[in-house]
Amino acid sequence: MDASRAFWVNTTHDWSDFVDADHLSSVRRKPDEFAPGGPWHLVLEVLAYAADEAASKGEGRCAVVLHPDGSVSVRDDGRGTDTRVDEYGRSVKKPVMATKDLRFFDFPQAEVLPDGCPRRGMSVVAALSAWLVHTNRRLNGAWTQRYEHGVPVSDLQPIEADGTTGTSVHFKPDESLGPVLLPGDGGLSRLAAAWPHLEVQANDQWLPCHGPRSADWSGRQ
């Protein structure tokens, strides 16, 4: 692959743009449109990428944790977000958080998530979160980066490899969206039907009155 970013082919996102401020602002102005039904839709937006990874290799696993501070973490065992080295020797991560997904954002008919609403892309999650930390582990390295309302507030920082690959997205949905709640059995069944290659484990640590509760669902037999 040519090291010059000018020759990198755009597939899901535009490699030439690190941050699309206008796009992020447009999402923040319309939370009801881009997080219909509340923050669980944002979780589904993240899970959709894990499902893509699982489908590409025939199976995959993902863990969803609802934390006591109202934040959510989603971690999968995929290949990790595409990260390359440019002609200046800099590590460049595909701008999935701060630019629109070229496949879905302007084409809401392209894919529907298990809640029946259109898939728009990971940037919707970042834009509608007070903060988001994206940790990315690949065979060629590992990095982390923090965003606030979709805008990166740290550089892409290398971290120590731990022998795994995958992506972790930890985010705090904007408080105006309300709390994140696990769906009922019907919602979980729709997840399994929509993403048969993905096995998901959920752990709700947010409920102080009832203690943690867990759920597992998978479309694989």
Rosetta blueprint (number, residue, H / E / L):
1 M L
2 D L
3 A L
4 S L
5 R H
6 A H
7 F H
8 W L
9 V L
10 N L
11 T L
12 T L
13 H L
14 D L
15 W L
16 S L
17 D L
18 F L
19 V L
20 D L
21 A H
22 D H
23 H H
24 L H
25 S H
26 S H
27 V H
28 R H
29 R L
30 K L
31 P H
32 D H
33 E H
34 F H
35 A L
36 P L
37 G L
38 G L
39 P L
40 W H
41 H H
42 L H
43 V H
44 L H
45 E H
46 V H
47 L H
48 A H
49 Y H
50 A H
51 A H
52 D H
53 E H
54 A H
55 A H
56 S H
57 K H
58 G L
59 E L
60 G E
61 R E
62 C E
63 A E
64 V E
65 V E
66 L E
67 H L
68 P L
69 D L
70 G L
71 S L
72 V E
73 S E
74 V E
75 R E
76 D E
77 D L
78 G L
79 R L
80 G L
81 T L
82 D L
83 T E
84 R E
85 V E
86 D L
87 E L
88 Y L
89 G L
90 R L
91 S E
92 V E
93 K E
94 K L
95 P L
96 V L
97 M L
98 A L
99 T L
100 K L
101 D L
102 L L
103 R L
104 F L
105 F L
106 D L
107 F L
108 P L
109 Q L
110 A L
111 E L
112 V E
113 L L
114 P L
115 D L
116 G L
117 C L
118 P E
119 R L
120 R L
121 G L
122 M H
123 S H
124 V H
125 V H
126 A H
127 A H
128 L L
129 S E
130 A E
131 W E
132 L E
133 V E
134 H E
135 T E
136 N E
137 R E
138 R E
139 L L
140 N L
141 G E
142 A E
143 W E
144 T E
145 Q E
146 R E
147 Y E
148 E E
149 H L
150 G L
151 V E
152 P E
153 V L
154 S L
155 D L
156 L L
157 Q E
158 P E
159 I L
160 E L
161 A L
162 D L
163 G L
164 T L
165 T L
166 G E
167 T E
168 S E
169 V E
170 H E
171 F E
172 K E
173 P E
174 D L
175 E H
176 S H
177 L H
178 G L
179 P L
180 V L
181 L L
182 L L
183 P L
184 G L
185 D H
186 G H
187 G H
188 L H
189 S H
190 R H
191 L H
192 A H
193 A H
194 A H
195 W L
196 P L
197 H L
198 L E
199 E E
200 V E
201 Q E
202 A E
203 N E
204 D E
205 Q L
206 W L
207 L L
208 P L
209 C L
210 H L
211 G L
212 P L
213 R E
214 S E
215 A E
216 D E
217 W E
218 S E
219 G L
220 R L
221 Q L
